[in-house]
Amino acid sequence: MRTSIIAALGRNWVIGNGNKLPWHLPADLKRFKELTKNHTVVMGRKTAESLGWKPLKNRLNLVLTDSLEQPHSRKGFLAVRRVVDAIAVAEMTGESELFFIGGAKVFEAALRFADRMYLTIINADFDGDVCFPEIGFGDDELWDLKAAETRPPDAKNPHELHFTVWDRALFNDKPAFD
């Protein structure tokens, strides 16, 4: 099973502001939906709250949380305590690709287990209170750029978008489960 991170971020690494995305980019939302549909997604409690506790359709929705009590375990969501628990649940369901979809704490916890990152780099800086964790992004020793597509701005997407796919470098093994 592949373990992936999917995120959109500004040039300044911002991914959120006030528990919302600081942009509306239909092209990125379409890519997100196409990639994650019929797969398992893992999010933090704040991300679930930002969705209004409405599970994403056609996906198994896991919430990474320290508390397995209500309200963290709501209809359509399954609460798990650790990244390794989310991976185990996905493996038990026969999942082919597990997606960590945010927020920052979830990304940070999942980075050491990730095989792939689907990152949309938005060619703009944004005000925000949440940033993607700074990693060896672009460091040849950690991640290999496998694909990149640039989408120019248009009437619905006011910023240039760079859809990128990064795979963990082959010689940089993932850690054993702890």
N, C-alpha and C positions, 0 to 999 in steps of 0.2 A: 504494500500500500504506500502510495506517495503521500507525504505530509507537506502541505503548502501553506504559505502566507499570502493573502491577497489584500492589497491596500492601495489607496490613492494618497499622494502627498505632494505638497507644494515644494518648490525649490528649497525653502527654508525648513523642510521636514515636518511642517504642520499637517496634522491629520484631523483636527477637530477644534471646535470653539463652542463653549457653553453646551456641551453634549450634543452638538449637531455638526454636520459637515459644513465647512465655511464656503461651499460652492454648490452649484447645481449643474451637473454635467451628464446629460442623458447618454452620451456615448460611453462614458465610464460605467454608468449604471447598467447599460446593456451588456457590456463585457463582463461585469461582475455576475449578472444573472446567467449568462450563457456558460460561464466557467463553473459556477457553483451549483447549478440546477441538477437535481437528482443526486446530490452528494451530501455529506455531513459537514455542517459548519459549526465552529466553536467561537463563542463571543463571551465577553465579560458582561457583568451585570449592568454596567452603565450603557453598554451598546444595546443590550436587550431593552433597557428603559427607553433609549432613544428611538427604538422601533415601536414604542408603545406596548411592549410585551406582546406584539403580534408576531408569531413565528413566520419566518420566510417560507413561502410555499414551495412544495416539492423538494424539501430538504429536511434532514434530521437536524434539529436545532439544539445544540448543547450550550449550556451556560457555565462558564468556569467561575466558581464562587467558593468562598470559605464556608458559607452557610448553605446547607441543603434544606433549610426550612422555608416555608412560604415567607415572602413573596417570590423567592428566587427559583422556586420550582413550580412554574405555572403551566397551565394547559398548553401543550404544544412545545414545551421546553423540557429538557432533561438536565438537571444540575449535576455537575461533576466538580470534584475538589482540585484535581491536579491535571496537568497536561497529559501525563501518562495514563490517567483514567480516561480522558477523552480519546486518546489513541486506542486504548483497549476496547472501548465501546465501539468505535468505528471498525476495528478489526473483527470484532464479534459479529457485526452486521454484514461483513463481506465487502466493506467499502473499498473502492479502488483509489480514491483520492480524498483526503481530509483537508478542509480549508479552515485556517484560523483567520477570522475576519475583523478582529479588533476588540477592544481598544489597545492602547499603548502597553498596558501591563500584560495583556494576553500576548501581544506580539513579542514582548521581551521574554516572557516565559517560554514561548514556542520556538524562538530562534534557534536554540541549540538542537531541536529535533527536526527542523525544517529541511526538506530536500530541495524545495523550490520556492521562489518568491515571484508572484505576479504583481508587479508594481506599476501603477500609473503615475508617472511624474508629470505634474501640472506645471507648465512653464510660467509660473507666477509665485510671488510670495504672499502669504496670507497671515492675518492676525489670528492667533489661536492660543489655546491653553493646553493643548495636547499635541505631542510630537511623536513621530515614528522613532523608535530607538536608533541611535547612531551606531551603525555596525560597519563591518568591512565592506560596505556597499561599493562595488566597483574595484575592490581589492582582488587581484588575480589569485591570491592565495586562498581566499574564502569562497568567492562566488564567481561563476562563469556566466557571462551574458550569452544567452542562447537565442534570444529573439528580441527585436526592437522594431516598432512601427510608430511613425510620427503621424499624427492627425492634426491638420491645421485648424485654426479656429473657424467656427461657422455661426450661423444665427442662433443656434441652440447651445453651442459649446463655445463660450467666449475666450477660451484659452487654448493654446497649443498643448496637445497631449502626447506623451510618449508612453506607449504601451510596451512594457519590457517584461521579459521572463529571464530569471536568474536561477541557475542550478548550483547546488553546493559543489565545490570543486571535488573531484573524485578522490584525491589523496587526503582530504580533510574529513575523516570519518566522523559520523555522528556518535555521540556518547551512548554507552549502554544505558538501558532504562534504570532509573534509580528509584 
